[in-house]
Amino acid sequence: MAGTPDICPALRYQDAKAAIKQLTEGFGFSEHAVYEGEDGRVMHAELICGNGMVMLGSKGSGTAFDALMAEGGPTAVYVRVDDVDAHHDRAVAAGVEIVMPPTDQEYGSRDYTARDAEGNVWSFGTYAPGAAG
C-alpha cells in the first residue's frame, strides 16, 4: 500500500472472521493485519483496497472502542474502484447481496451498492470524493 490513509472507517462484526472472508473474496480487499485474542476473536484487523483501508474487529471483544460501538447500527462505506462492472461481478460470484446494480448516475459516476452479511452498506463506484473537476 503506497502511503498511509488519513481516514479509516472502523466496523464491528458479530463474526469478524466471516466479514474478513466476505470483504476479501467478495469485494477484493486484501488483509494487511489480523490480530486475534486468546479466544480466537478478531481484536483488530486492517484490510486494504487501493490506497484506502478499513479496520474491523469482533463485537464483544471487551475493548473500550467495542463498548462505545455496542449500540451502533449498520454503517455505510464508499469505495472508489476503476471497473465497477467487474467489481460487481466479483461480488455477485461470491454471493454478496446487491441492493442496487451498477448504475450510471447523473453526476457522472457509475456505481453499485451491496449489503454485507451483518447489514453494513457498501457502495463501489467511480466517483472520487474531493477530486477537482
Secondary structure, DSSP 4 states (H G I P E B T S, - for coil): --S--S---EEEETTHHHHHHHHHHTT--EEEEEEE-TTS-EEEEEEEETTEEEEEEETT---HHHHHTTT----EEEEE-S-HHHHHHHHHHTTPEEEEEEEE-TTS-EEEEEE-TTS-EEEEES--TT---
